[in-house]
């Protein structure tokens, strides 16, 4: 029922415009709307002026023709009364159109009762005749119905006399013998003049509209240039990275476009004031963030030595030759493990603080193939309960970067898969080359439970954790993937994640080293870099490891527990 009613409903104007590919008027640019409105107003004005001009001329010519008709009727009436007097009308009725002064085309007829006698028209003069030579009237067929009911009141009326004569201005007068004389003058000259004027007005108006369109387009374009410059300024600000770092918001609308006496100037002035406020806010934010970074860096640096001392004294005491009570030994072990955990957190915070400060990393050639082999070996040692695969191309893949930091990136991704997937999960670390973008592509995929969709948008933020209870059993500080993101960005690369139940893939893209840009792509295409979980093809070093593993809870971020730093040494 609803479908039938909808099908039978009339199509709205908006739907018809959409079918024709026309956009709604409100979506047009301001320039187009202004030009269209100006041209439309001029078109309406031209139509009104043209119509009034044509009607005025037509009325003027008709009035003048009526004056001529009144004179012609008087001459015809006088001639008829002179010829017939009170006698019945005879065959000499054609004399009414031959009376001196009647112009060419004058129509005349005598109406007697219900009959029209001798309808004639004064024909054009022959070319060889003189002006004073009489011209014989011609009998013509006419439409008689309107003439039979025409009042003899000497008032001009427009009557169509048929296809032969066309429209005439007709008037009738009473004769002395009781009949009526009817005289008419043609409207052909009046109609031809008005039609000619109408054509001229239409052509002139059209030419004027075309000229007005060109002038309006030029003027509006010229007037909109300041607005275009304001828009350009706003676009420049919109493409600036304002979310982080030291923002130098020096872009402003030019001074000549900030005159508050004009509408565009008001917009430009308001935009400049807004940009000034935004710049002040960003400067204050940057100063606050810098203080926080400096505090974190200083605190992390200062905490390293006390933590190393705590661990050293605890280990020294535990290894003392004197036998210690079991509870003291257990307490010393807990002190040492917590100091190790705290040292790892301090090291991560210090690394993030240094990356935030924009410190340059080492730029040495790094063989990602060897790096992945080492990282997967370490991951197997830490999580033997998982099944580990590695898929490498036949040729080495090199990038320019900091080898320890890139190793930490891969280790953090593998640790994330190890800690937050149940035992028996298959993890694949793959390396390939994207020849189109000249990038090395590192992927870490697992077939675990996946990452909740609401956590994926904040996955690479600091202290992002899937376990809201902050259970220490997982060993996660929520900084692992934040370090991955920061290190990859510092190398000019990108890191992304795609996750659904049964498949989670982290993808790291890094620019190839100059010497490796011409290297052939991997044996397998990029989309096949992470095969269906099974043996990795085409590489002799494929390893599978099976043993017990870790917690089944899936969290969005973790990092491996690095080996403790030597006392007094800094981790760059």
RAJOFEN-V194996 format. One line per field, one symbol per residue. burial: + if it has 9 or more other ideal C-beta (glycine too) atoms within 8 Angstrom, else -. Layout:
burial->???
//
This chain:
burial->---------------++----------+--+-++++-++--++--++-++--++--++--++--++-++++++++++++++-++----+---+++++++--++-++++++++---++++++++-+---------+-+--+-+---+++-+-----+-+++++--+++++++++-+-+-++++++++++-++-++--++--++--+--++--++--++--++--+-++-++--++-++--+------+-+---+---++-----++++++-++--+--++--++--+--+---++-++-+++-+++-++++++-++-++-----+----+--++-++--++++++++++++++++++----+----++++-++++++++++--+++++++++++---+++++++-+++++++++++++++++++-++++++++++----++++++++-+-++---++--++---++++------+-++++++++++++++++-+-+-+-+---+++++++++++--+--+-++-+----+++----+--+--++-+---+---++++++++----+-------
//
